[in-house]
Amino acid sequence: MDKVELRTDVEQAIFDAFFCLKLRANEVFNPTFLQAQIQTRGIGEAQFHDALSSLEKRGMIAPVKKRPSIANLTRQKFVRLTDVGFDNLCR
């Protein structure tokens, strides 16, 4: 059985992937590609999307194209790392 990751652990895994990809502030990335980068850690799709949603709510990432409802980032093809997210990444 895979261990259940806490949202903060999944968020850290996402930030680790940002660091490895050398993302900069306002740089655009594909969430699907990012998920492929961290799936080897046993992080499930629901956990990944929950963490992305949390990061979006806290202003660390943002969808490239605004839609009336952006609660589900799984439908977004591209997302960008915000200045706030980049500042958090550099800590």
C-alpha positions in Angstrom: 0.0 0.0 0.0 1.3 3.5 -0.9 1.8 5.8 2.0 -0.7 8.7 2.1 1.1 12.0 1.6 0.0 15.1 3.5 -0.9 18.1 1.3 2.1 20.0 2.6 4.3 17.1 1.5 2.8 17.0 -1.9 3.2 20.8 -2.2 6.8 20.4 -1.2 7.2 17.7 -3.9 5.7 20.2 -6.5 8.2 22.9 -5.3 11.0 20.4 -5.6 10.0 19.8 -9.2 9.8 23.5 -9.8 13.4 23.8 -8.5 14.6 20.9 -10.7 12.9 22.4 -13.7 14.6 25.7 -12.9 11.3 27.6 -13.1 11.4 31.4 -12.6 8.7 33.8 -11.6 5.9 34.1 -14.2 7.2 31.1 -16.2 4.5 28.9 -17.7 4.4 25.1 -17.1 2.2 22.2 -18.0 0.6 20.6 -14.8 0.4 17.2 -16.5 4.2 17.3 -17.2 4.8 18.3 -13.6 2.6 15.4 -12.3 4.7 13.0 -14.4 7.8 14.4 -12.6 6.5 13.6 -9.1 4.4 10.5 -9.7 7.4 8.3 -8.8 7.0 9.5 -5.2 3.7 7.6 -5.0 1.6 10.8 -5.1 -1.9 10.1 -6.5 -3.7 12.2 -9.0 -6.3 13.4 -6.5 -3.5 14.4 -4.0 -1.6 16.2 -6.8 -4.7 18.2 -7.9 -5.6 19.0 -4.3 -2.1 20.4 -3.7 -2.3 22.5 -7.0 -5.7 23.9 -6.0 -4.2 24.8 -2.6 -1.2 26.5 -4.2 -3.5 28.4 -6.6 -5.7 29.6 -3.7 -2.6 30.9 -1.9 -1.5 32.8 -5.0 1.6 30.7 -5.7 0.4 29.5 -9.1 -2.2 30.9 -11.5 -3.9 29.7 -14.6 -2.6 31.3 -17.8 -6.1 31.8 -19.2 -8.7 33.0 -16.7 -12.0 31.1 -16.7 -15.1 31.9 -14.7 -14.3 29.1 -12.3 -10.7 28.1 -11.8 -11.2 25.8 -8.8 -10.3 22.8 -10.9 -6.8 23.3 -12.4 -7.0 19.8 -14.0 -8.7 21.5 -17.0 -6.0 24.1 -17.4 -3.5 23.3 -20.1 -0.9 25.7 -18.7 -0.2 27.4 -15.4 2.4 29.9 -14.3 4.5 30.2 -11.2 3.7 33.6 -9.7 6.1 36.0 -8.0 4.7 34.8 -4.6 5.3 31.2 -5.6 8.8 31.9 -6.8 9.7 33.8 -3.6 8.5 30.7 -1.7 10.6 28.5 -3.9 13.7 30.5 -3.2 13.4 30.1 0.6 
